[in-house]
Amino acid sequence: MNSSIFKKLFPQSEPLNLLIEHAQLLEEAIKLLNPMFQNYFSGSETYEYSSQICMLESRADDIKFKIREIIASGIKIPFDKSDFLDYLSMQETLIDQAKDLARKISLNKVSLSRELTEDFFNLLDEVIKTVDYLENAIRALKPLLYFSFSSKDSDQEREEIFMVEKLESSVDKKSIAIAKKLYSMKDEIHPVDLYFMESILLILSKMGDFAENGAELLLRFIKS
């Protein structure tokens, strides 16, 4: 079916379509973190990846404003508007955090032990998976909308949300474990570098928290 005709037949679907597009940009940005940090810890330039993340964040901003304009126009949507906009803000915060990381790592070069570097990438992998499951969950809302929240689709949605919450717990534990290792080496690591890596860990940990908050909001969508 032609997309313009589809929009006319189901105008209430347009905010959700845009939200899914916004989520896809978030997922693209998050997946660039791994190669960016690969370059960072190997001593290579990170500008190529950080500029791509900033570009994706700018495109996400445009979509955010478009969604808000549509919602403000009074269009009816099958979700609570306040919850919908809260979720959009949470998703926007996640891509902002990715941009903050991209900018932050250009400020200081830190060399970690092989063990700590591996721990860091294990944590980063968990954050990427968490956002990936969240993106899957928001995409799964579309068939729920068109097929009247069928039991099968609702179960799939809940499974994606459960995985977000499970991974967020893992992100928390890994963040704390790495922080303890860093501080156990405080006599070997420059204080500025220690503080810098702690701030990187804090951003990654917060990304897990925001993803979990988003998952809880999606549960409200299903129940509304």
ChimeraX attribute file (.defattr): number of C-alpha atoms within 10 A of each C-alpha:
attribute: neighborCount
match mode: 1-to-1
recipient: residues
	/A:1	5
	/A:2	6
	/A:3	8
	/A:4	10
	/A:5	10
	/A:6	12
	/A:7	13
	/A:8	11
	/A:9	10
	/A:10	12
	/A:11	14
	/A:12	18
	/A:13	19
	/A:14	18
	/A:15	22
	/A:16	20
	/A:17	17
	/A:18	16
	/A:19	25
	/A:20	20
	/A:21	17
	/A:22	25
	/A:23	26
	/A:24	19
	/A:25	21
	/A:26	26
	/A:27	22
	/A:28	17
	/A:29	25
	/A:30	23
	/A:31	19
	/A:32	18
	/A:33	23
	/A:34	15
	/A:35	11
	/A:36	21
	/A:37	22
	/A:38	15
	/A:39	15
	/A:40	19
	/A:41	16
	/A:42	9
	/A:43	12
	/A:44	11
	/A:45	15
	/A:46	20
	/A:47	16
	/A:48	10
	/A:49	19
	/A:50	24
	/A:51	14
	/A:52	16
	/A:53	29
	/A:54	19
	/A:55	15
	/A:56	20
	/A:57	24
	/A:58	16
	/A:59	14
	/A:60	24
	/A:61	16
	/A:62	11
	/A:63	18
	/A:64	20
	/A:65	11
	/A:66	15
	/A:67	22
	/A:68	13
	/A:69	13
	/A:70	14
	/A:71	19
	/A:72	10
	/A:73	9
	/A:74	9
	/A:75	13
	/A:76	14
	/A:77	17
	/A:78	13
	/A:79	17
	/A:80	13
	/A:81	16
	/A:82	10
	/A:83	16
	/A:84	22
	/A:85	16
	/A:86	15
	/A:87	23
	/A:88	19
	/A:89	13
	/A:90	19
	/A:91	26
	/A:92	18
	/A:93	17
	/A:94	28
	/A:95	27
	/A:96	21
	/A:97	19
	/A:98	24
	/A:99	23
	/A:100	16
	/A:101	21
	/A:102	24
	/A:103	16
	/A:104	14
	/A:105	19
	/A:106	13
	/A:107	8
	/A:108	11
	/A:109	13
	/A:110	15
	/A:111	13
	/A:112	15
	/A:113	8
	/A:114	10
	/A:115	10
	/A:116	15
	/A:117	16
	/A:118	12
	/A:119	17
	/A:120	21
	/A:121	14
	/A:122	13
	/A:123	22
	/A:124	23
	/A:125	16
	/A:126	22
	/A:127	27
	/A:128	23
	/A:129	20
	/A:130	27
	/A:131	28
	/A:132	22
	/A:133	23
	/A:134	27
	/A:135	26
	/A:136	19
	/A:137	26
	/A:138	24
	/A:139	19
	/A:140	18
	/A:141	22
	/A:142	16
	/A:143	13
	/A:144	18
	/A:145	18
	/A:146	11
	/A:147	11
	/A:148	10
	/A:149	17
	/A:150	12
	/A:151	11
	/A:152	9
	/A:153	18
	/A:154	19
	/A:155	12
	/A:156	16
	/A:157	25
	/A:158	17
	/A:159	14
	/A:160	22
	/A:161	27
	/A:162	18
	/A:163	19
	/A:164	30
	/A:165	23
	/A:166	13
	/A:167	22
	/A:168	26
	/A:169	17
	/A:170	17
	/A:171	26
	/A:172	20
	/A:173	14
	/A:174	20
	/A:175	21
	/A:176	14
	/A:177	12
	/A:178	20
	/A:179	17
	/A:180	12
	/A:181	13
	/A:182	20
	/A:183	15
	/A:184	11
	/A:185	11
	/A:186	13
	/A:187	9
	/A:188	10
	/A:189	16
	/A:190	12
	/A:191	12
	/A:192	11
	/A:193	17
	/A:194	17
	/A:195	14
	/A:196	18
	/A:197	20
	/A:198	17
	/A:199	14
	/A:200	16
	/A:201	23
	/A:202	15
	/A:203	16
	/A:204	24
	/A:205	23
	/A:206	18
	/A:207	26
	/A:208	26
	/A:209	21
	/A:210	19
	/A:211	28
	/A:212	25
	/A:213	18
	/A:214	26
	/A:215	27
	/A:216	16
	/A:217	17
	/A:218	23
	/A:219	15
	/A:220	13
	/A:221	18
	/A:222	16
	/A:223	9
	/A:224	10
